[in-house]
Amino acid sequence: MSEVTKTTNTTKETARKAKVESYDIARSDETLHLATDLAKFIKDNKLSTTVQGKEFVNVEGWQYAGSRLGIVPIVDHVINVSTETELKYQAKVTLFDLRSGHTVGAGFAVCSNKENGKKFYQEFAIMSMAQTRAIGKAYRNILAWIIRAAGYEPTPAEEMDYGNNTPEVKAPVAAQPAAPVPAPAVAAEAPAMKAVPAEQPAPAVTYASASQKEEIIRLLNHPLITRQEKTKMLLNINRLDEERATQAIAKLKKAIDDRENGESAAA
């Protein structure tokens, strides 16, 4: 077999594998294959929540579906809209198509400590849940039919939190007869109470900026970065703080330089 024939066969095999590894949302035949793959992934990794007998996919499952289509979420902003009596955050997320380089969707969401089950949530948890819900909402707007085709409800599980919270029902208390008023007595001196130190608030987390996330996505699109590396990074991109995002950018640049130098040496 000639070198030209070997090269042609290798190119065809690479293209075939790439087609299996990635799907095109514009092709219904490919997305139906994705639905089958998605159903298995969600089941194997237990990424669904049962609410009133129905299965709702957690945000990680929506992110997996998006990553297989080359669509990743970008947190545009998280706004504190709290009042004196309510802790509340609003988040906006846009979806970025790695193939076309364009925004293909968006989602808004809020989270409040007035919701059932969130009365004692700390501020960072309320802010984080607003982002998580916005990610799920953004994906739902364009991928709901794929999740439905996979056999699940087309609403992110994080929007169904209220289904797991029921108001506390207190049993009625029987009326008690009034107790006789005791004669005045000299009260014993109560022991001094030790002051309980107030709980220190958790330090605020500064998440990666939009420009840092865009730089990470640009580097992930380099042909020398593997699909496994890209998927792993994209699934965690919205959890990175500024320091970890800076480290990730440096690591990706070093990996690309090392691999380019390795290819040059091999040539």
Stockholm file with secondary structure:
# STOCKHOLM 1.0

chainA/1-267         MSEVTKTTNTTKETARKAKVESYDIARSDETLHLATDLAKFIKDNKLSTTVQGKEFVNVEGWQYAGSRLGIVPIVDHVINVSTETELKYQAKVTLFDLRSGHTVGAGFAVCSNKENGKKFYQEFAIMSMAQTRAIGKAYRNILAWIIRAAGYEPTPAEEMDYGNNTPEVKAPVAAQPAAPVPAPAVAAEAPAMKAVPAEQPAPAVTYASASQKEEIIRLLNHPLITRQEKTKMLLNINRLDEERATQAIAKLKKAIDDRENGESAAA
#=GR chainA/1-267 SS CCHHHHHHHHHHHHHHHHHHHCCCTTCHHHHHHHHHHHHHHHHHTTCEEEETTEEEECHHHHHHHHHHTTEEEEEEEEEECCCSSCCEEEEEEEEEETTTCSEEEEEEEEEETTSTTCTTCCHHHHHHHHHHHHHHHHHHHHHHHHHHHTTSBSSCGGGGGGGGCCCCCCCCCCCCCCCCCCCCCCCCCCCCCCCCCCCCCCCCCCBCCHHHHHHHHHHHTSTTSCHHHHHHHHHHGGGCBHHHHHHHHHHHHHHHHHHHHHHHHHC
#=GC SS_cons         CCHHHHHHHHHHHHHHHHHHHCCCTTCHHHHHHHHHHHHHHHHHTTCEEEETTEEEECHHHHHHHHHHTTEEEEEEEEEECCCSSCCEEEEEEEEEETTTCSEEEEEEEEEETTSTTCTTCCHHHHHHHHHHHHHHHHHHHHHHHHHHHTTSBSSCGGGGGGGGCCCCCCCCCCCCCCCCCCCCCCCCCCCCCCCCCCCCCCCCCCBCCHHHHHHHHHHHTSTTSCHHHHHHHHHHGGGCBHHHHHHHHHHHHHHHHHHHHHHHHHC
//
